[in-house]
């Protein structure tokens, strides 16, 4: 399923040869959302500075963290090798979040996703016409909600 999904948002074929065997840059940082700081991880291909990247927002499961026991770390690194940037965040009460779990609700999670997307669009060289969502478990529900309420997304993957 992931392979089919990647075809929808993958980098142009001309990038594929340029990225073979290349690396990525990963940055953990904090951004503002709902007047609170939330932890995010950005992963970007390191070899194509001038070209805009597609962006995938990785959405964690209800009991997980933005690293999903290493799963989302591997996904982010893997898609970066194909010219795709990603961002993922810890939701309230999960991972490195500074908030308690009582703030973990759909409205706050969606606000954090939107803030993370806005941050990535400001901070990175992103092709805004090539945005995607990949959701695991509860993240899949969030991806479906966003895909049906916002028109920005060209691809969606459910895991």
DSSP file (Angstrom, degrees, kcal/mol; ACC not computed):
  #  RESIDUE AA STRUCTURE BP1 BP2  ACC     N-H-->O    O-->H-N    N-H-->O    O-->H-N    TCO  KAPPA ALPHA  PHI   PSI    X-CA   Y-CA   Z-CA
    1    1 A X     >        0   0    0      0, 0.0     4,-2.4     0, 0.0     5,-0.2   0.000 360.0 360.0 360.0 -42.8    0.0    0.0    0.0
    2    2 A X  H  >  +     0   0    0      1,-0.2     4,-2.7     2,-0.2     5,-0.2   0.899 360.0  53.2 -62.3 -40.0    2.8    2.4    0.9
    3    3 A X  H  > S+     0   0    0      2,-0.2     4,-1.4     1,-0.2    -1,-0.2   0.919 110.4  46.8 -62.1 -42.9    4.5    1.8   -2.5
    4    4 A X  H  > S+     0   0    0      1,-0.2     4,-0.9     2,-0.2    -1,-0.2   0.907 112.8  50.2 -63.4 -41.2    1.3    2.6   -4.4
    5    5 A X  H >X S+     0   0    0     -4,-2.4     4,-0.9     1,-0.2     3,-0.7   0.898 105.9  55.3 -64.9 -41.0    0.8    5.7   -2.3
    6    6 A X  H 3X S+     0   0    0     -4,-2.7     4,-1.7     1,-0.3     3,-0.4   0.825  98.8  62.3 -63.5 -31.0    4.4    6.9   -2.9
    7    7 A X  H 3< S+     0   0    0     -4,-1.4    -1,-0.3     1,-0.2    -2,-0.2   0.870  99.8  56.1 -60.8 -35.5    3.8    6.7   -6.7
    8    8 A X  H << S+     0   0    0     -4,-0.9    -1,-0.2    -3,-0.7    -2,-0.2   0.830 123.9  20.8 -66.2 -32.7    1.1    9.3   -6.3
    9    9 A X  H  < S+     0   0    0     -4,-0.9    -1,-0.2    -3,-0.4    -2,-0.2   0.371  92.2 133.1-118.4   3.2    3.3   11.9   -4.6
   10   10 A X     <  -     0   0    0     -4,-1.7    73,-0.1    -5,-0.2     3,-0.1  -0.048  62.2 -94.0 -62.6 159.4    6.8   10.8   -5.6
   11   11 A X        -     0   0    0     71,-0.9    -1,-0.1     1,-0.1     5,-0.1  -0.243  55.2 -79.7 -66.3 157.5    9.4   13.1   -6.9
   12   12 A X    >>  -     0   0    0      1,-0.1     3,-2.0    71,-0.1     4,-0.8  -0.228  43.6-111.3 -56.3 151.1    9.8   13.6  -10.7
   13   13 A X  H >> S+     0   0    0      1,-0.3     4,-0.8     2,-0.2     3,-0.6   0.812 116.0  66.4 -56.7 -31.1   11.8   10.8  -12.4
   14   14 A X  H 3> S+     0   0    0      1,-0.2     4,-0.6     2,-0.2    -1,-0.3   0.772  99.4  52.8 -63.4 -23.8   14.6   13.2  -13.0
   15   15 A X  H <> S+     0   0    0     -3,-2.0     4,-1.8     1,-0.2    -1,-0.2   0.785  91.1  76.3 -78.5 -27.6   15.2   13.3   -9.3
   16   16 A X  H <X S+     0   0    0     -4,-0.8     4,-0.9    -3,-0.6     3,-0.3   0.892  97.2  43.4 -56.1 -47.5   15.4    9.6   -8.8
   17   17 A X  H  < S+     0   0    0     -4,-0.8     3,-0.4     1,-0.2    -1,-0.3   0.864 111.5  55.1 -66.6 -35.2   18.9    9.2  -10.2
   18   18 A X  H  < S+     0   0    0     -4,-0.6    -1,-0.2     1,-0.2    -2,-0.2   0.808 112.3  43.5 -66.4 -28.8   20.2   12.3   -8.3
   19   19 A X  H >< S+     0   0    0     -4,-1.8     3,-2.6    -3,-0.3    -1,-0.2   0.563  78.1 125.4 -96.3  -8.8   19.0   10.9   -5.0
   20   20 A X  T 3< S-     0   0    0     -4,-0.9     3,-0.1    -3,-0.4    62,-0.1  -0.310  91.8  -4.4 -56.4 121.8   20.2    7.3   -5.3
   21   21 A X  T 3  S+     0   0    0      1,-0.2    -1,-0.3    -2,-0.1    -2,-0.1   0.564 105.4 131.6  73.9   9.3   22.3    6.5   -2.3
   22   22 A X    <   -     0   0    0     -3,-2.6    -1,-0.2    59,-0.2     2,-0.1  -0.258  49.0-118.1 -89.6 179.9   22.1   10.1   -0.9
   23   23 A X        -     0   0    0     -3,-0.1    23,-1.6    -2,-0.1    24,-0.4  -0.397  13.1-138.4-112.6-175.8   21.3   11.2    2.6
   24   24 A X  E     -A   45   0A   0     21,-0.3     2,-0.4    22,-0.2    21,-0.2  -0.883  14.2-124.9-138.0 165.6   18.7   13.3    4.4
   25   25 A X  E     -A   44   0A   0     19,-3.2    19,-2.8    -2,-0.3     2,-0.4  -0.977  21.8-165.3-117.2 132.0   18.6   15.9    7.2
   26   26 A X  E     -A   43   0A   0     -2,-0.4     2,-0.4    17,-0.2    17,-0.2  -0.966   6.0-175.7-119.6 132.4   16.5   15.3   10.3
   27   27 A X  E     -A   42   0A   0     15,-3.0    15,-2.9    -2,-0.4     2,-0.5  -0.988  13.6-158.1-132.3 125.0   15.7   18.1   12.7
   28   28 A X  E     +A   41   0A   0     -2,-0.4     2,-0.3    13,-0.2    13,-0.2  -0.872  34.4 145.9 -95.0 132.1   13.8   17.9   16.0
   29   29 A X  E     -A   40   0A   0     11,-2.6    11,-2.7    -2,-0.5     2,-0.4  -0.870  43.8-108.9-151.4-177.4   12.3   21.3   17.1
   30   30 A X  E     -A   39   0A   0     -2,-0.3     2,-0.3     9,-0.2     9,-0.2  -0.973  29.1-173.9-123.7 138.1    9.4   22.9   18.8
   31   31 A X  E     -A   38   0A   0      7,-2.5     7,-2.9    -2,-0.4     2,-0.4  -0.864  28.6-103.9-127.0 164.6    6.7   25.0   17.1
   32   32 A X  E     +A   37   0A   0     -2,-0.3     2,-0.3     5,-0.2     5,-0.2  -0.737  43.4 158.2 -89.9 132.6    3.8   27.1   18.4
   33   33 A X  E >  S-A   36   0A   0      3,-2.8     3,-1.6    -2,-0.4    79,-0.1  -0.919  71.7  -6.3-151.9 127.9    0.3   25.7   18.1
   34   34 A X  T 3  S-     0   0    0     -2,-0.3     3,-0.1     1,-0.3    78,-0.0   0.813 127.5 -60.2  59.0  31.4   -2.8   26.7   20.2
   35   35 A X  T 3  S+     0   0    0      1,-0.3     2,-0.3     0, 0.0    -1,-0.3   0.710 120.9  99.0  66.9  22.5   -0.5   29.0   22.3
   36   36 A X  E <  S-A   33   0A   0     -3,-1.6    -3,-2.8    -5,-0.0     2,-0.4  -0.944  77.6-111.8-131.1 156.6    1.6   25.9   23.4
   37   37 A X  E     -A   32   0A   0     -2,-0.3    61,-0.6    -5,-0.2     2,-0.4  -0.741  33.2-169.0 -86.2 133.4    4.9   24.5   22.1
   38   38 A X  E     -A   31   0A   0     -7,-2.9    -7,-2.5    -2,-0.4     2,-0.3  -0.968  22.0-118.7-123.6 143.2    4.6   21.2   20.4
   39   39 A X  E     +A   30   0A   0     -2,-0.4    51,-1.9    -9,-0.2     2,-0.3  -0.617  37.1 175.2 -81.3 134.3    7.5   18.9   19.4
   40   40 A X  E     -AB  29  89A   0    -11,-2.7   -11,-2.6    -2,-0.3     2,-0.4  -0.940  22.7-146.6-133.8 157.5    8.0   18.2   15.7
   41   41 A X  E     -AB  28  88A   0     47,-2.6    47,-1.7    -2,-0.3     2,-0.4  -0.996  12.1-164.7-124.5 126.6   10.5   16.3   13.5
   42   42 A X  E     -AB  27  87A   0    -15,-2.9   -15,-3.0    -2,-0.4     2,-0.4  -0.920   2.9-170.9-107.5 134.3   11.3   17.5   10.0
   43   43 A X  E     +AB  26  86A   0     43,-2.3    43,-2.4    -2,-0.4     2,-0.4  -0.995  11.1 175.9-127.3 126.7   13.1   15.2    7.6
   44   44 A X  E     -A   25   0A   0    -19,-2.8   -19,-3.2    -2,-0.4     2,-0.1  -0.973  38.0-106.2-132.6 139.9   14.3   16.7    4.3
   45   45 A X  E     -A   24   0A   0     -2,-0.4   -21,-0.3   -21,-0.2     3,-0.2  -0.461  30.2-153.2 -59.3 135.5   16.4   15.3    1.4
   46   46 A X  S    S+     0   0    0    -23,-1.6   -22,-0.2     1,-0.2    -1,-0.1   0.570  79.1  60.0 -91.9  -8.1   19.8   16.9    1.7
   47   47 A X  S    S+     0   0    0    -24,-0.4     2,-0.6     1,-0.2    -1,-0.2   0.604  91.6  60.8-102.2 -11.1   20.9   16.9   -1.9
   48   48 A X        +     0   0    0     -3,-0.2    -1,-0.2     1,-0.2    -3,-0.1  -0.790  52.6 157.3-119.6  89.6   18.4   19.0   -3.8
   49   49 A X  S    S+     0   0    0     -2,-0.6    -1,-0.2     1,-0.2    -2,-0.1   0.820  71.3  47.8 -82.1 -32.3   18.4   22.5   -2.4
   50   50 A X  S    S+     0   0    0      2,-0.1     2,-0.3     0, 0.0    -1,-0.2   0.735  96.9  77.9 -85.4 -22.2   17.0   24.4   -5.3
   51   51 A X  S    S-     0   0    0      1,-0.1     2,-0.2    76,-0.0    74,-0.1  -0.663  83.2-116.5 -91.3 140.9   14.0   22.2   -6.1
   52   52 A X        -     0   0    0     -2,-0.3    74,-0.3    74,-0.1     2,-0.3  -0.527  32.3-138.0 -71.7 143.6   10.8   22.3   -4.1
   53   53 A X  E     -c  126   0A   0     72,-3.1    74,-3.5    -2,-0.2    77,-0.2  -0.705  11.8-115.9 -98.7 148.9   10.0   19.1   -2.3
   54   54 A X  E     - d   0  84A   0     29,-0.7    31,-2.5    -2,-0.3     2,-0.4  -0.487  36.3-139.0 -67.2 157.4    6.7   17.3   -1.9
   55   55 A X  E     -cd 131  85A   0     75,-2.1    77,-2.5    72,-0.3     2,-0.5  -0.987  16.7-167.6-127.1 132.6    5.6   17.1    1.7
   56   56 A X  E     -cd 132  86A   0     29,-2.2    31,-1.7    -2,-0.4     2,-0.6  -0.979  12.9-148.4-115.6 129.7    4.1   14.3    3.7
   57   57 A X  E     -cd 133  87A   0     75,-2.6    77,-2.4    -2,-0.5     2,-0.5  -0.882  14.9-148.7 -96.6 118.6    2.6   14.9    7.1
   58   58 A X  E     -cd 134  88A   0     29,-2.4    31,-0.6    -2,-0.6     2,-0.5  -0.786  10.4-160.0 -94.0 123.8    3.0   11.7    9.2
   59   59 A X  E     -c  135   0A   0     75,-3.2    77,-2.4    -2,-0.5    80,-0.2  -0.911  10.2-138.8-113.7 122.0    0.2   11.2   11.8
   60   60 A X        -     0   0    0     -2,-0.5     6,-0.1    29,-0.4     2,-0.1  -0.201  21.3 -99.6 -78.0 164.7    0.8    9.0   14.7
   61   61 A X    >   -     0   0    0      4,-0.2     3,-1.4    77,-0.2    76,-0.2  -0.314  42.9 -96.5 -76.3 166.3   -1.6    6.5   16.3
   62   62 A X  T 3  S+     0   0    0      1,-0.3    -1,-0.1    -2,-0.1    -2,-0.1   0.835 122.2  32.5 -58.0 -39.9   -3.6    7.3   19.5
   63   63 A X  T 3  S+     0   0    0      2,-0.1    -1,-0.3    31,-0.1     2,-0.1   0.344 109.4  87.2 -99.2   7.9   -1.1    5.7   22.0
   64   64 A X    <   -     0   0    0     -3,-1.4     2,-0.2    30,-0.1    27,-0.2  -0.178  65.7-125.0-100.8-171.5    2.1    6.4   20.0
   65   65 A X    >   -     0   0    0     29,-0.1     3,-1.3    25,-0.1    -4,-0.2  -0.743  41.9 -91.4-124.7 174.9    4.7    9.1   19.5
   66   66 A X  T 3  S+     0   0    0      1,-0.3    24,-0.1    -2,-0.2   -25,-0.1   0.659 127.8  52.1 -66.2 -12.3    6.0   10.8   16.5
   67   67 A X  T > >S-     0   0    0      5,-0.1     3,-1.3     4,-0.1     5,-1.0   0.615  90.6-152.5 -96.1 -14.2    8.6    8.1   16.2
   68   68 A X  G X 5S-     0   0    0     -3,-1.3     3,-2.6     1,-0.3    -2,-0.1   0.890  72.8 -51.2  41.8  57.0    6.1    5.2   16.3
   69   69 A X  G 3 5S-     0   0    0      1,-0.3    -1,-0.3     2,-0.1    -3,-0.0   0.816 110.5 -50.9  53.4  33.9    8.7    2.8   17.8
   70   70 A X  G <>5S+     0   0    0     -3,-1.3     4,-2.3     4,-0.0    -1,-0.3   0.223 119.1 109.7  91.8 -14.6   11.1    3.8   15.0
   71   71 A X  H <>5S+     0   0    0     -3,-2.6     4,-2.3     1,-0.2    -3,-0.2   0.934  81.3  41.1 -61.7 -49.0    8.5    3.1   12.3
   72   72 A X  H  ><S+     0   0    0     -5,-1.0     4,-2.6     2,-0.2    -1,-0.2   0.792 110.8  58.9 -73.1 -25.5    7.9    6.7   11.3
   73   73 A X  H  > S+     0   0    0     -6,-0.9     4,-2.2     2,-0.2    -1,-0.2   0.948 110.0  43.2 -62.7 -47.4   11.6    7.4   11.6
   74   74 A X  H  X S+     0   0    0     -4,-2.3     4,-2.6    -7,-0.2    -2,-0.2   0.895 114.2  50.4 -65.8 -40.8   12.3    4.8    8.9
   75   75 A X  H  X S+     0   0    0     -4,-2.3     4,-2.7     2,-0.2     5,-0.3   0.950 111.4  48.3 -61.6 -48.6    9.4    5.9    6.7
   76   76 A X  H  X S+     0   0    0     -4,-2.6     4,-1.8     1,-0.2    -2,-0.2   0.905 114.4  45.4 -60.2 -43.4   10.6    9.6    6.9
   77   77 A X  H  X S+     0   0    0     -4,-2.2     4,-1.5    -5,-0.2    -1,-0.2   0.902 113.0  51.6 -66.8 -40.2   14.2    8.6    6.0
   78   78 A X  H  < S+     0   0    0     -4,-2.6     4,-0.3     1,-0.2    -2,-0.2   0.916 112.2  43.3 -64.3 -44.5   13.0    6.3    3.2
   79   79 A X  H ><>S+     0   0    0     -4,-2.7     5,-2.0     1,-0.2     3,-1.2   0.824 107.7  60.9 -73.8 -28.0   10.8    8.8    1.5
   80   80 A X  H ><5S+     0   0    0     -4,-1.8     3,-2.0    -5,-0.3    -1,-0.2   0.867  96.8  60.0 -62.9 -34.7   13.5   11.5    1.9
   81   81 A X  T 3<5S+     0   0    0     -4,-1.5    -1,-0.3     1,-0.3   -59,-0.2   0.678 105.0  50.7 -65.9 -15.2   15.8    9.3   -0.2
   82   82 A X  T < 5S-     0   0    0     -3,-1.2   -71,-0.9    -4,-0.3    -1,-0.3   0.130 130.0 -94.5-107.6  17.6   13.2    9.7   -2.9
   83   83 A X  T < 5S+     0   0    0     -3,-2.0   -29,-0.7     1,-0.2     2,-0.5   0.690  83.5 129.2  85.6  19.4   13.0   13.5   -2.7
   84   84 A X  E   < - d   0  54A   0     -5,-2.0    -1,-0.2   -31,-0.2   -29,-0.2  -0.935  44.1-150.2-115.5 125.4   10.0   13.8   -0.3
   85   85 A X  E     - d   0  55A   0    -31,-2.5   -29,-2.2    -2,-0.5     2,-0.3  -0.490  16.9-167.3 -83.6 159.1   10.1   15.9    2.9
   86   86 A X  E     -Bd  43  56A   0    -43,-2.4   -43,-2.3   -31,-0.2     2,-0.3  -0.985  15.0-164.6-145.6 157.9    8.1   15.0    6.0
   87   87 A X  E     +Bd  42  57A   0    -31,-1.7   -29,-2.4    -2,-0.3     2,-0.3  -0.993  11.0 177.3-138.3 142.9    7.0   16.5    9.3
   88   88 A X  E     -Bd  41  58A   0    -47,-1.7   -47,-2.6    -2,-0.3     2,-0.3  -0.990   7.2-163.7-144.7 151.8    5.5   14.7   12.2
   89   89 A X  E     -B   40   0A   0    -31,-0.6     2,-0.5    -2,-0.3   -29,-0.4  -0.917  23.8-115.8-135.7 156.3    4.4   15.8   15.7
   90   90 A X        -     0   0    0    -51,-1.9   -51,-0.2    -2,-0.3     3,-0.1  -0.822  35.0-137.7 -89.2 131.0    3.6   14.5   19.1
   91   91 A X    >   -     0   0    0     -2,-0.5     3,-2.1   -27,-0.2     6,-0.3  -0.382  44.7 -60.9 -81.3 166.2    0.0   15.1   20.1
   92   92 A X  T 3  S+     0   0    0      1,-0.3    -1,-0.2    11,-0.3     8,-0.1  -0.171 124.7  10.5 -51.2 132.3   -1.0   16.3   23.6
   93   93 A X  T 3  S+     0   0    0      6,-0.7     2,-0.3     1,-0.2    -1,-0.3   0.516 109.3 102.9  79.3   5.4    0.0   13.9   26.3
   94   94 A X  S X  S-     0   0    0     -3,-2.1     3,-2.5     6,-0.1    -1,-0.2  -0.889  83.4 -28.3-121.7 150.3    2.1   11.8   24.0
   95   95 A X  T 3  S-     0   0    0     -2,-0.3   -30,-0.1     1,-0.3    -2,-0.0  -0.190 127.9 -11.5  53.8-125.9    5.9   11.5   23.5
   96   96 A X  T 3  S+     0   0    0    -57,-0.1    -1,-0.3     2,-0.0    -4,-0.1   0.282  94.6 139.5 -91.7   9.8    7.7   14.8   24.4
   97   97 A X    <   -     0   0    0     -3,-2.5   -59,-0.1    -6,-0.3    -6,-0.1  -0.235  48.7-148.1 -55.4 140.6    4.5   16.8   24.5
   98   98 A X  S    S+     0   0    0    -61,-0.6     2,-0.2     2,-0.1    -1,-0.1   0.508  73.2  85.5 -86.2  -6.5    4.4   19.3   27.4
   99   99 A X  S    S-     0   0    0     -5,-0.1    -6,-0.7   -62,-0.1     2,-0.1  -0.545  81.7-110.0 -95.5 159.5    0.6   18.9   27.8
  100  100 A X    >   -     0   0    0     -2,-0.2     3,-1.8    -8,-0.1    -6,-0.1  -0.446  32.6-107.8 -80.9 162.0   -1.4   16.4   29.7
  101  101 A X  G >  S+     0   0    0      1,-0.3     3,-2.2    -8,-0.2    -1,-0.1   0.711 111.1  78.4 -64.9 -19.8   -3.4   13.7   28.0
  102  102 A X  G 3  S+     0   0    0      1,-0.3    -1,-0.3    -9,-0.0   -10,-0.0   0.716  90.7  55.6 -62.5 -18.0   -6.6   15.6   28.9
  103  103 A X  G <  S+     0   0    0     -3,-1.8     2,-1.3     1,-0.0    -1,-0.3   0.370  78.5 110.4 -91.9   3.8   -5.9   17.9   26.0
  104  104 A X    <   +     0   0    0     -3,-2.2     2,-0.3   -13,-0.1    -3,-0.0  -0.669  45.2 128.1 -84.4  95.0   -5.7   15.1   23.6
  105  105 A X  S  > S-     0   0    0     -2,-1.3     4,-2.6     1,-0.1     5,-0.2  -0.923  71.6 -99.7-142.6 167.1   -8.8   15.6   21.4
  106  106 A X  H  > S+     0   0    0     -2,-0.3     4,-2.9     1,-0.2     5,-0.3   0.895 118.4  53.3 -58.5 -43.7   -9.6   15.9   17.7
  107  107 A X  H  > S+     0   0    0      1,-0.2     4,-2.2     2,-0.2    -1,-0.2   0.923 113.2  42.9 -60.0 -44.8   -9.8   19.7   17.7
  108  108 A X  H  > S+     0   0    0      2,-0.2     4,-2.4     1,-0.2    -1,-0.2   0.900 114.2  50.6 -68.8 -40.4   -6.3   20.0   19.3
  109  109 A X  H  X S+     0   0    0     -4,-2.6     4,-2.2     2,-0.2    -2,-0.2   0.929 112.2  46.9 -63.7 -43.8   -4.8   17.3   17.1
  110  110 A X  H  X S+     0   0    0     -4,-2.9     4,-2.6    -5,-0.2    -2,-0.2   0.909 111.5  51.4 -64.9 -41.1   -6.1   18.9   13.9
  111  111 A X  H  X S+     0   0    0     -4,-2.2     4,-2.4    -5,-0.3    -1,-0.2   0.903 110.2  49.6 -60.5 -40.6   -4.9   22.3   15.0
  112  112 A X  H  X S+     0   0    0     -4,-2.4     4,-2.3     2,-0.2    -2,-0.2   0.873 110.1  50.5 -67.4 -36.9   -1.4   20.8   15.7
  113  113 A X  H  X S+     0   0    0     -4,-2.2     4,-2.6     2,-0.2    -2,-0.2   0.938 111.8  47.6 -64.0 -46.5   -1.4   19.2   12.2
  114  114 A X  H  X S+     0   0    0     -4,-2.6     4,-2.4     1,-0.2    -2,-0.2   0.893 112.7  48.6 -63.5 -39.9   -2.4   22.5   10.6
  115  115 A X  H  X S+     0   0    0     -4,-2.4     4,-2.3     2,-0.2    -1,-0.2   0.889 111.5  50.3 -66.1 -38.9    0.3   24.4   12.6
  116  116 A X  H  X S+     0   0    0     -4,-2.3     4,-2.5     2,-0.2    -2,-0.2   0.915 110.9  48.7 -65.2 -43.1    2.9   21.7   11.6
  117  117 A X  H  X S+     0   0    0     -4,-2.6     4,-2.5     2,-0.2    -2,-0.2   0.939 111.5  49.6 -61.2 -46.8    2.0   22.0    8.0
  118  118 A X  H  X S+     0   0    0     -4,-2.4     4,-1.7     1,-0.2    -2,-0.2   0.896 110.8  50.5 -60.2 -40.7    2.2   25.8    8.1
  119  119 A X  H  X S+     0   0    0     -4,-2.3     4,-3.0     2,-0.2     5,-0.3   0.939 110.6  48.3 -62.4 -47.0    5.6   25.6    9.8
  120  120 A X  H  X S+     0   0    0     -4,-2.5     4,-2.3     1,-0.2    -2,-0.2   0.898 110.1  52.1 -61.7 -40.2    6.9   23.2    7.1
  121  121 A X  H  < S+     0   0    0     -4,-2.5     5,-0.3     1,-0.2    -1,-0.2   0.847 116.3  40.7 -66.0 -32.7    5.6   25.4    4.3
  122  122 A X  H  < S+     0   0    0     -4,-1.7    -2,-0.2    -5,-0.2    -1,-0.2   0.884 121.6  40.0 -78.1 -40.4    7.4   28.4    5.9
  123  123 A X  H  < S+     0   0    0     -4,-3.0     2,-0.2    -5,-0.2    -2,-0.2   0.739 113.6  47.8 -86.5 -25.2   10.6   26.7    6.9
  124  124 A X  S  < S-     0   0    0     -4,-2.3     2,-1.4    -5,-0.3   -72,-0.1  -0.729  86.2-105.5-119.2 163.5   11.3   24.4    3.9
  125  125 A X        +     0   0    0     -2,-0.2   -72,-3.1   -74,-0.1     2,-0.4  -0.696  58.3 172.2 -85.5  86.4   11.3   24.6    0.1
  126  126 A X  E     -c   53   0A   0     -2,-1.4     2,-1.0    -5,-0.3   -72,-0.2  -0.806  40.0-132.4-107.1 137.7    8.0   22.8   -0.4
  127  127 A X  E >   -     0   0A   0    -74,-3.5     3,-2.4    -2,-0.4   -72,-0.3  -0.783  21.0-159.8 -82.2 102.6    5.9   22.3   -3.5
  128  128 A X  E 3  S+     0   0A   0     -2,-1.0     3,-0.3     1,-0.3    -1,-0.2   0.612  86.5  63.3 -66.7 -11.2    2.5   23.3   -2.2
  129  129 A X  E 3  S+     0   0A   0      1,-0.2    -1,-0.3    24,-0.0     2,-0.2   0.441  99.2  58.4 -89.0   1.3    0.8   21.4   -5.0
  130  130 A X  E <   +     0   0A   0     -3,-2.4   -75,-2.1   -77,-0.2     2,-0.4  -0.566  69.7 143.3-132.0  69.5    2.2   18.1   -3.7
  131  131 A X  E     +ce  55 153A   0     21,-0.6    23,-3.1    -3,-0.3    24,-1.1  -0.866  20.8 177.4-109.1 142.2    1.1   17.6   -0.1
  132  132 A X  E     -ce  56 155A   0    -77,-2.5   -75,-2.6    -2,-0.4     2,-0.4  -0.933  19.8-141.1-140.8 165.1    0.2   14.2    1.3
  133  133 A X  E     -ce  57 156A   0     22,-1.7    24,-2.5    -2,-0.3     2,-0.4  -0.976   8.0-171.2-125.8 138.9   -0.9   12.6    4.6
  134  134 A X  E     -ce  58 157A   0    -77,-2.4   -75,-3.2    -2,-0.4     2,-0.4  -0.965  15.5-173.8-129.3 115.9    0.1    9.3    6.0
  135  135 A X  E     -ce  59 158A   0     22,-2.7    24,-3.0    -2,-0.4     2,-0.5  -0.923  14.7-158.0-118.9 135.4   -1.9    8.2    9.1
  136  136 A X    >   -     0   0    0    -77,-2.4     3,-2.6    -2,-0.4     2,-0.2  -0.938  65.2 -47.4-107.3 124.4   -1.4    5.2   11.4
  137  137 A X  T >> S+     0   0    0     -2,-0.5     4,-1.3     1,-0.3     3,-1.3  -0.326 141.9  12.7  56.6-117.3   -4.4    4.0   13.4
  138  138 A X  H 3> S+     0   0    0      1,-0.3     4,-2.3     2,-0.2    -1,-0.3   0.846 128.4  61.2 -57.5 -32.5   -5.9    7.2   15.0
  139  139 A X  H <> S+     0   0    0     -3,-2.6     4,-2.5     1,-0.2    -1,-0.3   0.826  98.7  56.7 -61.9 -30.8   -3.6    9.1   12.6
  140  140 A X  H <> S+     0   0    0     -3,-1.3     4,-2.4     2,-0.2    -1,-0.2   0.898 105.8  49.4 -65.6 -40.9   -5.6    7.4    9.8
  141  141 A X  H  X S+     0   0    0     -4,-1.3     4,-2.4     2,-0.2    -2,-0.2   0.922 112.1  48.5 -62.8 -43.3   -8.8    8.8   11.1
  142  142 A X  H  X S+     0   0    0     -4,-2.3     4,-2.8     2,-0.2     5,-0.2   0.906 109.9  52.1 -63.0 -41.5   -7.2   12.3   11.3
  143  143 A X  H  X S+     0   0    0     -4,-2.5     4,-2.7     1,-0.2    -2,-0.2   0.921 110.7  47.6 -61.2 -44.2   -5.9   11.9    7.7
  144  144 A X  H  X S+     0   0    0     -4,-2.4     4,-1.4     2,-0.2    -1,-0.2   0.907 111.8  50.6 -63.6 -41.5   -9.4   11.0    6.5
  145  145 A X  H  X S+     0   0    0     -4,-2.4     4,-0.9     1,-0.2     3,-0.3   0.945 114.4  43.2 -61.1 -48.3  -10.9   13.9    8.3
  146  146 A X  H >X S+     0   0    0     -4,-2.8     4,-2.3     1,-0.2     3,-0.5   0.892 110.9  55.1 -65.6 -39.7   -8.4   16.4    6.9
  147  147 A X  H 3< S+     0   0    0     -4,-2.7    -1,-0.2     1,-0.2    -2,-0.2   0.784 112.3  43.9 -66.1 -25.9   -8.6   14.9    3.4
  148  148 A X  H 3< S+     0   0    0     -4,-1.4    -1,-0.2    -3,-0.3    -2,-0.2   0.602 121.2  38.1 -94.0 -11.4  -12.4   15.4    3.4
  149  149 A X  H << S+     0   0    0     -4,-0.9     2,-0.4    -3,-0.5    -2,-0.2   0.592 114.2  50.0-113.3 -15.0  -12.3   19.0    4.9
  150  150 A X     <  -     0   0    0     -4,-2.3     3,-0.4    -5,-0.2    -1,-0.1  -0.959  60.1-154.1-126.2 145.0   -9.3   20.5    3.2
  151  151 A X  S    S+     0   0    0     -2,-0.4    -4,-0.1     1,-0.2    -1,-0.1   0.367  74.9  90.8 -98.1   4.8   -8.4   20.6   -0.5
  152  152 A X        +     0   0    0    -22,-0.0   -21,-0.6     2,-0.0     2,-0.4   0.734  66.7  89.2 -71.8 -23.2   -4.6   20.9   -0.1
  153  153 A X  E     +e  131   0A   0     -3,-0.4   -21,-0.2    -7,-0.2     3,-0.1  -0.630  42.2 176.4 -93.8 131.1   -3.8   17.2   -0.1
  154  154 A X  E    S+     0   0A   0    -23,-3.1     2,-0.3    -2,-0.4   -22,-0.2   0.582  72.3  30.4-100.9 -15.1   -3.1   15.2   -3.3
  155  155 A X  E     -e  132   0A   0    -24,-1.1   -22,-1.7  -146,-0.1     2,-0.4  -0.995  58.7-172.1-146.2 148.9   -2.4   11.9   -1.6
  156  156 A X  E     -e  133   0A   0     -2,-0.3     2,-0.4   -24,-0.2   -22,-0.2  -0.998   2.6-169.1-142.1 138.1   -3.4   10.0    1.5
  157  157 A X  E     -e  134   0A   0    -24,-2.5   -22,-2.7    -2,-0.4     2,-0.4  -0.994   6.1-158.7-128.2 136.5   -2.1    6.8    2.9
  158  158 A X  E      e  135   0A   0     -2,-0.4   -22,-0.2   -24,-0.2    -2,-0.0  -0.952 360.0 360.0-116.2 133.6   -3.7    4.8    5.8
  159  159 A X              0   0    0    -24,-3.0   -23,-0.2    -2,-0.4    -1,-0.1   0.331 360.0 360.0-127.0 360.0   -1.5    2.4    7.8
